[in-house]
Amino acid sequence: MRSLRWHLRSRGIYELYMMQQRESLSDILDYTNSDNEYVRMEAQTAIVGFDGFKGLIFLNSLQYPLYEWQQIKLLEQLDAFNSEEMPHLPFWLRSSNSYVVQFALKLTEVYQQFRVHHEVVQCLSSDNHKIRNQAIKTLGSIAHEDTVSILRQQYPTENIANQLEILRQTGINGTEEDIEFLKSRLYEEDDSLKLEAGRAIVAINPGHMAALNHIAEHNPIIHSIANQIKYERAS
């Protein structure tokens, strides 16, 4: 593990983890912030494998990327452990490392950490569109009474991918109060937004299918959208 060759160091960490050599934990923890991607990932995998949620402590000081596939791997590892308190979660959501923020948002979503709703809302101000997209998804999972209202306010400033996600979450968490907002989205230039708005309207209240059909009588595109939603609900 102390070799100058990264592949030997990575192999050493892996073997110590496989042999459950917990006395090496502190040494392995040092490598979770290694400048070598492979050493870093092996160490992160080992720490979480040893300590579960407590092993996520490496996020406190991580200065390097935590790539998507590594995030998925760590989440899969955590499945083997009982969910525990994550006291550092608010700190991770405010991290200067965008990868840490994104992963913290996923942790919040998967383990429904309602207590950090405010911190997740703050992530909507990020310059990183991926962080904002994950924040929108996460807010849908930990929705409060004012969550959909917050997402509606966010909608005009977002790119199309994030607008689509806002419409999806509105369909899941919205109420009758959101129907007029969704109806106005039926006149967006982008047809994917129109379709998602239509889906959300009917998801909130299937009875609004009649109103959608009425609009469709005078609009060929809405007519196609209404037919698509009927097909999806029937299948």
N, C-alpha and C positions, 0 to 999 in steps of 0.2 A: 504493500500500500504506500510505502514511502519512496517508491521508485521514481526516477526522473522521467521515465517513459510513461506517457499518459495511459496507454493501453494496459500496461502492467498494473498501474495504480488502480485503474477501473476494475480490473480483474480481481485485485486484492480486496477491494471493497465488496465486490459481489460474493467472493468466497467467504469472507467474514460474516456477511449477512446470511448466506445459506447455512453456515455452521452455527448461526445464532450466538455469535460471540459478542454479547452485550457489553462486555468490558471495553470494547473498541468504539462504543457509541460516541464519546466525546471527540475522538480522532476523526471519525466518519463525518460528524457534524461540521467540522472545519471545511470539509470538501464540498459541502452543499452549495458553497458560494465560489467554487473553483472557476477559473477563467476557461477551463476546458469543458466543453459542452458534455462530453461523454462521462467524464469523471463526475461532473456536477449532477447529472441525471442519476447515475448509479448511486451516489451518496444520498440523494433525496429519496430515491426508492427504498434504500436500506433504512433510513431514519423513520420513514412513515411505516415501513414494514415492521420495525421494532416497536414503535411507540404510538402508532395510529394517529389520532388527532393531536396528541401532544407533540408528535414529530413535526408538525407543521410550523414549529417555532422557527425553522430556517427562513420562513417568509419574512420575518422581522428585519433581516439584514440582506436579503437577496438583491444583488446589484445587476444580475444578468437575466437574459430572457428565460421565461418558463413557457416553452412552446406548447401549442395546442395538444399535440399527442402526448406530451408529458403530463399535462393537466388531466387528460382523460385517464392516463395510467394511474395517477395518484388518486383520482376519484374512485376508480375501480378497487384500488387497495383499501381505501377507507370503508368500502362496503363490508369488509370482513370484520369491522370493529363496531361496537355499540357507539351510537352518537354521543358525543361529549360536548361540554361547554367549550366554546372557542373565545376566550377572553380577549384575544388580540384581534378579533375580526374587525372591529371599528378602525383599528390602526391600519390593518391591511387595506381596507377600502379607501384609505386616504394616502396610501403609499405613493411615492414618486416613481415607482416602477410600475408601468402600465400593465405588465404581465401579472404582477401580484394582485393588482386591483381586479383584473378580469377573472382571475382564479377565485378571489375572495367573493366576487359576485356569484360565481357558479356555486361555491360552497353555501352561500346564503340562499340561493334558489333550491338546491338539492335538499338541504337540511332545514329549510323554511325558518330562517332566523328573523322573525318578525321584529325583534328588538333593534335592528339596524336599518329600519325603513328610512329614517332620516338620512343616514349616510349614503344609502343607495340612491335616494333622490338627488343628493349632491353630485353623484356621478353623472347625472344627465347634463351637467355643465362641462364635462370633459371635452377636450379638443379631439379626442380619439373616437371615431365613429363606432369602432368595435366595442369599446367600453360602454358607450351610450346604448348600443343595441343589446348588450348583455344586461345592462341596468334595466331596460324596458322589460325584458323577459323576466328578470328577477322580481321586479315590482309586481308583475302579474302573479307571481307565486306567493308573495307576502303582502297582498293587497290590503290596504286600509280603506276606510270610507272615502277618503279624498284622492285615492291613487289614480282613478280614471280621469278625474278632473285635472290632475297634474300632467298626465300623459296627453290630454287634449291640448293643454297649453304648450306642450313641447312639440306637438305635431307640425306646426307651420315652419319650424326652423330645421326640420330633419330632412335627410336624404330619403329617397324612395324606399330603400330597404328597411330603414327604421320606421318610416311612416306605416309600412305594411305591418310591422311588428306591433306598433301602437294600435292599429285597427284589430289585429288578432286578439290582443289582450283586452281591448274594449269589448269584443264579442264574448270573451270569457267572464269578465268581471263587471261589465256595464249594466245599466238599468234603463228604464224608460226615459230617464233624464238625458241619456246619451243618444237617443234615436235621431233627434234633429241634427246633431253634429254628424252622425253617420250618413243621414240622407244627403246632406250637403256634399259629402265626399263622393256621391254617385256622379258628380259632375266634374270630377278631376280629369285632367288630360290623360293621365296614365290609366289604361284599362285594368291593370292589376290592382290598383287602388280601388277602383269602382267595384271590382269583384269581391275584394276583401271587405269593403264596406257593406256590400249586400249580404255577405255571409254573416257579418257581425250583427246586422239588423235582425236577421231571422234567428240567429243563435240566442239573442236576448229575448225575443218573443216570436215564436213561429207564426203567430197571428198576423205579423206584419208582412207576411208573404203576399197578402192581398194588396197591400199598399205598393209593394214592389211591382206586382203585376200591373197595377194601374199606371205607374210611371212608365212601365215597359211598353204600354200601348202607343206611346208617342215617341219612343226612343229605341231604335233598332239594337243599339249596343246593350242597353239595359235589358231589352227583351232576351238577348243571348245570355246575359248574366243570370237573369231570373231562371232560364231553362237549365243552366249549369247548376245553380243552387238546388233546384228541384231534383236533378239527377243525383247530386251528391247526397241529398237527404234521403232519397229513396234507396240508395245502394248500401 
